[in-house]
Amino acid sequence: MTVLRTSADTGGDDFKANAEAMLAKLAELRAEQAKAVAGGGEKYVTRHRDRGKLLARERVELLLDEDSPFLELSPLAAWGSDYQVGGSLVTGIGVVEGVECLVNASDPTVKGGAINPWGMRKGFRAADIAAQNRLPTINLVESGGADLPTQKEIFIPGGRTFRDLTRASQRKVPTVALVFGNSTAGGAYLPGMSDYVVMVKERAKVFLGGPPLVKMATGEESDDESLGGAEMHARVSGLADYLAADEQDAIRVGRRVIARLNWRKLGPEPAADYAEPVHDPDDLLGIVPTDLKVPFDPREVIARVVDGSDFDEFKPLYGSSLVTGWASVHGYPVGILANARGVLFGEESQKATQFIQLANQTDTPLIFLHNTTGYMVGKDYEQSGIIKHGAMMINAVSNSTVPHLSVLMGASYGAGHYGMCGRAYDPRFLFAWPSAKSAVMGPAQLAGVLSIVMRQNAERAGQPYNEEHDAAMRAMVEGQIEAESLPMFLSGMLYDDGIIDPRDTRTVLGLSLSAIHSGPIKGAEGFGVFRM
């Protein structure tokens, strides 16, 4: 039998303490996510509604198939910055007329939907996801263009938005723009470079320069409607393919556009007869210790995520700090790499390298479950070749072409973050649990390293070392690194695609795998030179 058993003591004090701590973190997370949902605040939401307009998330909800899920991406973008949480943009993957699409919706209650630096980066990430997974894109547009006070950060890199649209079209992946209000200046190119454009009568305004700018540039007197109104673009310029009577009609037309795409997925179909996990996913609340220095068995997580809790472990007696094996999630075959005791040794690195190669041989997507402090250090390990063994694993991760999905459960430190397919290694999706932490090393270790270096410098200079200053420096550095290691900080920086409730891990992975299979799944045909 390959069905995983569980040894989790769900009634024990430690388990209960872990669950309480996780629930507290989730409550904090919901409070921060609520800031994104609130948009520009009550004043601007009320003003928007008084104009008879729908909010960004209401537009998304009407666009999607009834009762279908929406996998929101990067909801905490800009967290910890001077900008509104969410970056004035809603992005995610949803089903429209049976087709999985990447949906972007500008939030006009936040500075009129103007794009700020974080909203721009969030849009770039969404475009990457659409391109990597062959997803049609639907833009729900009501934006004043760039946030002008930050133009120095937006203007030059922002051109990528339009480049991505045209490249998607060249790859025969459709792009659709539904324009509900202003789409001005550079923003006018968003509908201008989309395959299909729907504009709302008497509401949509699309022009490179509004009446004031035209007056300043040319001396010409004009009004919004004749310069860039929806009816003008539908009857005169031809920019609008469809003229909608109102917002609901625009969404209806947009859905019909998607319905007529005759869209087909290119990846293999999932098995239809998969089973739910044998073990309760709610138990995931108490699996991760409050102290990440305390290891936990990732099989307990796998048993609550994979179909039927059925897992064929690969090389179970070798490199036991890394669990590898085969399973399926919502009918999609996957390979799983999960850290068991934090540290990666040479054996784990070699085991991972072989396993990644095998997954590429069979075109099988890989899931990386992070809880690592990095590769082992020390004289014996250096002499045994830990660098070249770690390099083998990183080589395999870098050149693997099957889709990768990463979930940060606990620690994800140092080069271990790289070897387990961190953000820089282009996983198709990367999500974090509220318990996750990620940095070059742990806060205490980093502060300790700095202390040792400073102490040695003082000794070489023949100067006394100030122990009081050292203690203050350690405390300051530990506090800084701790704050910068937390998932909300990292999510705000767009280093993940969202922080998820551990209980939702199976669902989120299933939605991600379904989106991934919109495109072909093909393994690598070569990996470059492995140092042996």
C-alpha positions as CSV (number, residue, x, y, z in Angstrom):
1,M,0.0,0.0,0.0
2,T,1.3,3.5,-0.9
3,V,-1.4,5.4,1.0
4,L,0.4,7.5,3.6
5,R,-0.4,7.0,7.3
6,T,-0.4,9.8,9.8
7,S,1.2,10.1,13.2
8,A,0.0,13.6,13.8
9,D,-1.4,13.9,17.4
10,T,-4.3,16.2,16.6
11,G,-5.4,16.2,20.2
12,G,-2.0,17.0,21.6
13,D,-1.0,20.3,23.2
14,D,1.7,21.1,20.7
15,F,-0.7,20.5,17.8
16,K,-3.3,22.8,19.4
17,A,-0.8,25.5,20.1
18,N,0.4,25.3,16.4
19,A,-3.1,25.6,15.2
20,E,-3.9,28.5,17.4
21,A,-0.8,30.3,16.2
22,M,-1.7,29.6,12.6
23,L,-5.2,30.9,13.0
24,A,-3.9,34.1,14.6
25,K,-1.6,34.6,11.6
26,L,-4.6,34.0,9.2
27,A,-6.6,36.6,11.1
28,E,-3.8,39.1,10.5
29,L,-3.6,38.1,6.9
30,R,-7.4,38.6,6.4
31,A,-7.1,42.1,7.9
32,E,-4.4,43.1,5.5
33,Q,-6.2,41.6,2.5
34,A,-9.3,43.6,3.5
35,K,-7.3,46.7,2.8
36,A,-7.0,45.7,-0.8
37,V,-10.7,44.9,-1.0
38,A,-11.5,48.3,0.4
39,G,-9.9,50.0,-2.6
40,G,-9.6,53.8,-2.2
41,G,-11.7,53.9,0.9
42,E,-15.4,54.6,1.7
43,K,-15.4,58.1,0.2
44,Y,-14.2,57.1,-3.3
45,V,-16.1,53.8,-3.3
46,T,-19.3,55.8,-2.6
47,R,-18.5,58.3,-5.3
48,H,-17.9,55.5,-7.8
49,R,-21.2,53.8,-6.9
50,D,-23.1,57.1,-7.1
51,R,-21.9,57.3,-10.7
52,G,-23.8,54.1,-11.4
53,K,-20.6,52.1,-11.8
54,L,-19.5,48.6,-10.6
55,L,-16.5,48.1,-8.4
56,A,-13.5,46.2,-9.8
57,R,-14.3,42.9,-8.0
58,E,-17.9,43.2,-8.9
59,R,-16.9,43.4,-12.6
60,V,-14.7,40.3,-12.2
61,E,-17.5,38.4,-10.4
62,L,-20.0,39.1,-13.2
63,L,-17.5,38.2,-15.9
64,L,-16.7,34.7,-14.4
65,D,-18.9,31.7,-14.8
66,E,-21.4,31.3,-12.0
67,D,-20.1,29.6,-8.9
68,S,-16.6,29.1,-10.5
69,P,-13.5,29.9,-8.4
70,F,-11.2,32.9,-8.8
71,L,-7.6,32.4,-7.9
72,E,-6.6,35.9,-7.0
73,L,-2.9,36.7,-7.5
74,S,-0.7,39.1,-5.6
75,P,-3.5,40.6,-3.4
76,L,-0.9,42.1,-1.0
77,A,1.2,43.9,-3.7
78,A,2.6,47.1,-2.3
79,W,2.1,46.0,1.3
80,G,4.4,48.0,3.6
81,S,4.9,50.7,1.0
82,D,3.3,54.2,0.7
83,Y,0.8,52.9,-1.9
84,Q,-2.6,51.3,-1.4
85,V,-2.4,47.5,-0.7
86,G,-3.2,45.7,-3.9
87,G,-1.5,48.2,-6.2
88,S,-4.8,49.6,-7.6
89,L,-5.2,46.4,-9.7
90,V,-7.0,43.1,-9.2
91,T,-5.4,40.2,-11.0
92,G,-6.2,36.5,-11.0
93,I,-7.3,33.4,-12.9
94,G,-10.9,32.6,-13.5
95,V,-13.2,30.6,-15.8
96,V,-15.1,32.5,-18.5
97,E,-17.4,30.4,-20.7
98,G,-15.5,27.4,-19.7
99,V,-12.1,28.9,-20.6
100,E,-9.5,29.7,-18.0
101,C,-8.4,33.3,-18.4
102,L,-6.0,35.7,-16.8
103,V,-8.1,38.7,-15.6
104,N,-6.8,42.2,-14.8
105,A,-9.2,44.8,-13.4
106,S,-8.1,48.3,-12.7
107,D,-9.5,49.7,-9.5
108,P,-10.9,53.2,-10.3
109,T,-11.5,54.0,-6.6
110,V,-7.7,54.2,-6.1
111,K,-6.5,57.4,-7.8
112,G,-8.8,56.8,-10.7
113,G,-7.2,53.5,-11.4
114,A,-3.9,55.1,-12.2
115,I,-1.0,52.6,-12.4
116,N,1.7,53.1,-9.7
117,P,5.0,51.3,-9.6
118,W,3.6,48.3,-7.6
119,G,0.5,48.0,-9.8
120,M,2.9,48.0,-12.8
121,R,5.0,45.2,-11.4
122,K,1.9,43.2,-10.4
123,G,0.7,43.6,-14.0
124,F,4.0,42.3,-15.3
125,R,3.7,39.2,-13.0
126,A,0.2,38.6,-14.3
127,A,1.5,38.9,-17.9
128,D,4.2,36.4,-17.2
129,I,1.7,33.9,-15.8
130,A,-0.5,34.3,-18.9
131,A,2.4,33.8,-21.2
132,Q,3.9,30.8,-19.4
133,N,0.6,29.0,-19.1
134,R,-1.0,30.1,-22.4
135,L,-4.0,31.9,-20.9
136,P,-6.2,34.3,-22.8
137,T,-6.1,37.7,-21.0
138,I,-9.1,39.9,-20.3
139,N,-8.5,43.5,-19.1
140,L,-11.3,45.3,-17.4
141,V,-10.2,48.9,-18.0
142,E,-10.9,52.1,-16.2
143,S,-7.6,53.9,-15.6
144,G,-6.2,57.4,-15.9
145,G,-2.9,55.8,-17.1
146,A,0.3,56.3,-15.2
147,D,0.4,57.8,-11.7
148,L,2.2,61.0,-12.9
149,P,4.1,61.8,-9.7
150,T,5.9,58.4,-10.1
151,Q,6.4,58.6,-13.9
152,K,10.1,58.2,-13.6
153,E,9.5,54.7,-12.2
154,I,6.8,53.8,-14.6
155,F,7.3,55.4,-18.1
156,I,10.3,53.4,-19.4
157,P,9.6,49.9,-17.9
158,G,5.8,50.4,-18.4
159,G,6.1,50.0,-22.1
160,R,6.4,46.2,-21.5
161,T,2.7,46.1,-20.8
162,F,1.9,46.8,-24.5
163,R,4.8,44.6,-25.7
164,D,3.3,41.7,-23.8
165,L,-0.1,42.2,-25.4
166,T,1.3,42.2,-28.9
167,R,3.4,39.2,-28.2
168,A,0.4,37.3,-26.9
169,S,-1.4,38.0,-30.0
170,Q,1.5,36.8,-32.1
171,R,1.4,33.5,-30.2
172,K,-2.3,33.2,-31.0
173,V,-3.3,33.7,-27.4
174,P,-6.2,36.2,-27.4
175,T,-6.4,39.4,-25.5
176,V,-9.7,41.2,-24.7
177,A,-10.2,44.7,-23.4
178,L,-13.5,45.8,-21.8
179,V,-13.4,49.6,-21.4
180,F,-15.7,51.0,-18.7
181,G,-14.3,54.5,-18.3
182,N,-11.1,56.4,-19.0
183,S,-8.3,54.7,-20.8
184,T,-6.0,57.7,-21.5
185,A,-2.5,58.6,-22.5
186,G,-0.3,55.4,-22.6
187,G,-3.3,53.5,-21.3
188,A,-5.0,54.1,-24.7
189,Y,-2.7,51.6,-26.1
190,L,-4.1,48.9,-23.9
191,P,-7.3,48.6,-26.0
192,G,-5.3,49.6,-29.0
193,M,-3.1,46.6,-28.8
194,S,-5.8,44.1,-27.7
195,D,-7.4,41.6,-30.2
196,Y,-10.9,42.5,-29.1
197,V,-12.2,45.7,-27.7
198,V,-15.6,46.4,-26.1
199,M,-16.5,50.0,-25.0
200,V,-19.3,51.2,-22.8
201,K,-21.5,53.8,-24.5
202,E,-21.2,57.3,-22.9
203,R,-18.7,56.0,-20.3
204,A,-15.6,54.8,-22.1
205,K,-13.1,57.5,-23.0
206,V,-10.0,56.4,-25.0
207,F,-7.5,59.0,-26.2
208,L,-3.8,59.7,-26.2
209,G,-4.3,63.2,-25.0
210,G,-7.4,64.6,-23.3
211,P,-9.0,68.0,-24.2
212,P,-6.6,70.0,-22.0
213,L,-3.5,68.4,-23.4
214,V,-4.8,68.8,-27.0
215,K,-5.5,72.4,-26.3
216,M,-2.0,72.9,-24.9
217,A,-0.3,70.9,-27.7
218,T,-2.2,72.1,-30.8
219,G,-4.6,74.9,-29.7
220,E,-7.5,72.8,-30.8
221,E,-10.8,72.9,-28.9
222,S,-12.4,69.5,-28.4
223,D,-14.7,67.5,-26.0
224,D,-14.3,64.1,-24.5
225,E,-16.9,62.4,-26.7
226,S,-15.7,63.6,-30.1
227,L,-12.0,63.1,-29.1
228,G,-12.3,59.6,-27.6
229,G,-15.8,58.6,-26.8
230,A,-17.0,55.0,-27.2
231,E,-19.5,55.9,-30.0
232,M,-16.9,57.7,-31.9
233,H,-14.5,54.8,-31.7
234,A,-17.3,52.4,-32.7
235,R,-18.5,54.5,-35.7
236,V,-15.5,56.6,-36.8
237,S,-12.1,55.4,-35.7
238,G,-12.9,51.7,-35.6
239,L,-11.0,51.1,-32.4
240,A,-14.1,49.7,-30.7
241,D,-15.2,46.3,-32.0
242,Y,-18.3,46.3,-29.9
243,L,-20.4,49.2,-28.4
244,A,-22.0,48.1,-25.2
245,A,-25.1,49.8,-23.7
246,D,-23.8,49.6,-20.1
247,E,-21.3,47.8,-17.9
248,Q,-23.4,44.6,-17.7
249,D,-23.8,44.6,-21.4
250,A,-20.0,45.0,-21.9
251,I,-19.4,42.0,-19.7
252,R,-22.0,40.0,-21.6
253,V,-20.3,40.8,-24.9
254,G,-16.9,40.0,-23.4
255,R,-18.2,36.6,-22.4
256,R,-19.5,36.0,-25.9
257,V,-16.1,36.9,-27.3
258,I,-14.5,34.2,-25.2
259,A,-17.2,31.7,-26.1
260,R,-16.4,32.1,-29.8
261,L,-12.6,31.6,-29.4
262,N,-13.0,27.8,-29.9
263,W,-10.3,27.6,-27.3
264,R,-8.6,24.2,-26.6
265,K,-6.1,23.2,-23.9
266,L,-2.9,21.7,-25.2
267,G,-1.9,19.8,-22.0
268,P,-3.1,16.3,-21.1
269,E,-6.5,15.9,-19.4
270,P,-6.5,15.0,-15.7
271,A,-7.8,11.6,-14.5
272,A,-11.5,11.8,-13.9
273,D,-11.7,9.2,-11.1
274,Y,-9.3,10.7,-8.5
275,A,-10.1,10.5,-4.7
276,E,-10.0,13.1,-2.0
277,P,-7.2,12.8,0.6
278,V,-7.8,10.2,3.3
279,H,-6.6,12.6,6.0
280,D,-8.4,15.8,6.9
281,P,-6.8,19.0,5.3
282,D,-7.9,21.0,8.4
283,D,-5.1,19.2,10.2
284,L,-2.7,21.3,8.2
285,L,-3.3,24.2,10.7
286,G,-1.4,22.3,13.4
287,I,1.3,20.5,11.4
288,V,3.9,23.4,11.3
289,P,5.5,24.2,14.7
290,T,5.5,27.7,15.9
291,D,9.3,27.5,16.1
292,L,10.6,26.8,12.6
293,K,13.8,25.4,14.2
294,V,11.7,22.4,15.1
295,P,11.4,20.0,12.1
296,F,8.2,18.4,10.9
297,D,7.5,15.5,8.6
298,P,6.3,16.9,5.2
299,R,4.6,13.5,4.6
300,E,1.9,14.8,6.9
301,V,1.4,17.7,4.5
302,I,1.6,15.5,1.4
303,A,-1.0,13.1,2.9
304,R,-3.5,15.9,3.1
305,V,-2.9,17.4,-0.3
306,V,-2.5,14.6,-2.8
307,D,-5.3,12.4,-4.3
308,G,-6.2,9.6,-2.0
309,S,-3.2,10.4,0.2
310,D,-1.5,8.1,-2.2
311,F,2.3,8.7,-2.5
312,D,5.0,6.6,-4.1
313,E,8.2,7.7,-2.3
314,F,11.4,7.6,-4.4
315,K,14.7,6.7,-2.8
316,P,13.3,6.8,0.7
317,L,16.5,5.4,2.4
318,Y,18.9,7.8,0.7
319,G,19.2,11.5,1.4
320,S,16.4,11.3,4.0
321,S,16.3,15.1,4.6
322,L,14.5,15.5,1.3
323,V,11.3,13.5,0.6
324,T,10.7,12.8,-3.1
325,G,8.0,10.9,-4.8
326,W,5.1,10.6,-7.2
327,A,1.4,11.4,-6.7
328,S,-1.5,13.2,-8.3
329,V,-3.4,16.3,-7.4
330,H,-7.0,16.7,-8.7
331,G,-6.2,14.0,-11.3
332,Y,-2.9,15.7,-12.5
333,P,0.2,13.5,-12.1
334,V,3.0,15.3,-10.2
335,G,6.4,14.8,-8.7
336,I,7.0,16.2,-5.2
337,L,10.1,17.4,-3.5
338,A,9.7,18.3,0.2
339,N,12.2,19.2,2.8
340,A,12.1,16.9,5.8
341,R,14.7,18.2,8.3
342,G,15.7,21.5,6.9
343,V,19.3,21.0,5.9
344,L,20.2,19.9,2.4
345,F,23.3,17.6,2.2
346,G,25.2,16.2,-0.8
347,E,23.0,13.1,-0.8
348,E,19.8,15.1,-0.9
349,S,21.2,17.3,-3.7
350,Q,22.1,14.2,-5.9
351,K,18.7,12.6,-5.1
352,A,16.9,15.8,-6.1
353,T,18.9,16.1,-9.3
354,Q,18.0,12.5,-10.4
355,F,14.4,13.0,-9.5
356,I,14.1,16.2,-11.5
357,Q,15.6,14.5,-14.5
358,L,13.1,11.6,-14.2
359,A,10.2,14.0,-14.1
360,N,11.4,15.7,-17.3
361,Q,11.7,12.2,-18.9
362,T,8.0,11.7,-18.3
363,D,6.8,15.3,-18.7
364,T,5.5,15.4,-15.1
365,P,5.1,18.7,-13.3
366,L,7.0,19.2,-10.0
367,I,5.8,20.6,-6.7
368,F,8.4,21.9,-4.3
369,L,7.4,22.1,-0.6
370,H,9.9,24.4,1.2
371,N,11.2,24.1,4.7
372,T,14.9,24.4,4.4
373,T,17.7,26.3,6.2
374,G,19.9,25.8,3.1
375,Y,22.8,23.6,2.1
376,M,25.1,22.2,4.9
377,V,28.3,24.1,5.7
378,G,31.5,23.0,7.4
379,K,34.9,21.7,6.6
380,D,33.9,18.1,6.1
381,Y,31.0,19.0,3.9
382,E,33.0,21.4,1.8
383,Q,35.7,18.7,1.3
384,S,33.0,16.2,0.3
385,G,31.8,18.5,-2.4
386,I,28.7,20.2,-1.1
387,I,29.2,23.1,-3.5
388,K,29.2,20.9,-6.6
389,H,26.4,18.7,-5.3
390,G,24.2,21.8,-4.6
391,A,25.2,23.1,-8.0
392,M,23.9,19.9,-9.6
393,M,20.5,20.4,-8.0
394,I,20.4,24.1,-9.0
395,N,21.4,23.1,-12.5
396,A,18.6,20.6,-12.7
397,V,16.0,23.1,-11.3
398,S,17.2,25.8,-13.7
399,N,17.1,23.8,-16.8
400,S,14.0,21.6,-16.1
401,T,11.2,22.6,-18.5
402,V,8.3,20.8,-16.9
403,P,6.1,23.2,-14.9
404,H,7.2,23.9,-11.3
405,L,5.0,24.9,-8.4
406,S,6.5,26.1,-5.1
407,V,4.8,26.3,-1.7
408,L,6.8,27.9,1.2
409,M,5.5,26.1,4.3
410,G,8.3,27.1,6.8
411,A,11.8,28.3,6.4
412,S,13.3,28.9,2.9
413,Y,16.8,30.2,3.5
414,G,20.0,30.7,1.6
415,A,20.8,28.7,-1.5
416,G,18.2,26.2,-0.3
417,H,15.6,28.6,-1.5
418,Y,17.2,28.5,-5.0
419,G,17.6,24.7,-5.1
420,M,13.9,24.3,-4.1
421,C,12.8,26.6,-7.0
422,G,12.4,30.0,-5.4
423,R,11.1,33.0,-7.3
424,A,14.3,33.6,-9.3
425,Y,13.9,30.1,-10.8
426,D,10.6,30.9,-12.5
427,P,8.2,28.5,-10.9
428,R,4.8,28.8,-12.7
429,F,3.3,29.7,-9.4
430,L,4.8,30.3,-5.9
431,F,2.6,30.5,-2.8
432,A,3.4,30.9,0.9
433,W,1.8,29.8,4.1
434,P,1.5,32.4,6.9
435,S,4.2,30.4,8.7
436,A,6.8,30.9,6.0
437,K,10.0,32.9,6.3
438,S,12.6,33.5,3.6
439,A,16.0,35.3,3.7
440,V,19.6,34.7,3.0
441,M,19.8,33.1,6.4
442,G,18.0,33.1,9.8
443,P,18.0,36.5,11.7
444,A,20.2,35.2,14.6
445,Q,22.7,33.6,12.2
446,L,23.0,36.7,10.1
447,A,23.4,39.0,13.1
448,G,26.0,36.5,14.5
449,V,28.0,36.5,11.3
450,L,28.1,40.3,11.3
451,S,29.2,40.3,15.0
452,I,32.0,37.8,14.3
453,V,33.3,39.9,11.4
454,M,33.2,43.2,13.3
455,R,34.9,41.5,16.3
456,Q,37.7,40.2,14.1
457,N,38.1,43.6,12.4
458,A,38.5,45.2,15.9
459,E,41.1,42.6,16.9
460,R,43.1,43.1,13.7
461,A,43.1,46.9,14.4
462,G,44.2,46.4,18.0
463,Q,41.1,48.1,19.2
464,P,38.8,47.1,22.2
465,Y,35.5,45.6,21.1
466,N,32.3,47.4,22.4
467,E,30.1,44.6,23.8
468,E,27.2,46.9,24.5
469,H,27.3,48.2,20.9
470,D,27.5,44.6,19.7
471,A,24.4,43.6,21.6
472,A,22.5,46.6,20.2
473,M,23.7,45.8,16.7
474,R,22.6,42.2,17.0
475,A,19.1,43.2,18.3
476,M,18.7,45.7,15.5
477,V,19.8,43.4,12.7
478,E,17.7,40.5,14.0
479,G,14.7,42.7,14.2
480,Q,15.2,44.0,10.6
481,I,15.8,40.5,9.1
482,E,12.9,39.0,11.0
483,A,10.6,41.8,9.6
484,E,11.9,41.4,6.1
485,S,11.6,37.6,6.3
486,L,7.9,37.5,7.0
487,P,5.4,36.5,4.2
488,M,3.4,39.7,4.1
489,F,6.6,41.7,3.5
490,L,7.7,39.3,0.8
491,S,4.2,39.1,-0.7
492,G,4.1,42.9,-0.8
493,M,7.4,42.8,-2.8
494,L,5.7,40.3,-5.2
495,Y,8.2,37.6,-4.3
496,D,5.2,35.2,-4.2
497,D,1.8,35.0,-5.9
498,G,-0.1,35.1,-2.6
499,I,-0.2,33.9,1.0
500,I,-2.7,31.0,1.3
501,D,-4.5,29.3,4.1
502,P,-2.7,25.9,4.5
503,R,-6.1,24.2,4.3
504,D,-6.6,25.6,0.8
505,T,-3.2,24.2,-0.5
506,R,-4.8,21.3,-2.4
507,T,-7.4,23.6,-4.0
508,V,-4.8,26.2,-5.0
509,L,-2.5,23.6,-6.4
510,G,-5.4,22.1,-8.4
511,L,-6.4,25.4,-9.8
512,S,-2.8,26.2,-10.7
513,L,-2.3,22.8,-12.4
514,S,-5.4,23.2,-14.4
515,A,-4.2,26.6,-15.6
516,I,-0.8,25.2,-16.4
517,H,-2.3,22.5,-18.6
518,S,-3.7,25.1,-20.9
519,G,-0.3,24.9,-22.6
520,P,1.8,21.9,-23.5
521,I,3.7,20.0,-20.9
522,K,7.2,18.9,-22.1
523,G,10.3,18.0,-20.3
524,A,13.9,19.2,-21.0
525,E,16.0,17.5,-23.6
526,G,19.3,18.6,-22.0
527,F,20.7,20.0,-18.7
528,G,24.1,21.3,-19.5
529,V,27.2,20.1,-17.6
530,F,26.8,18.5,-14.2
531,R,29.9,18.6,-12.0
532,M,30.4,15.1,-10.7
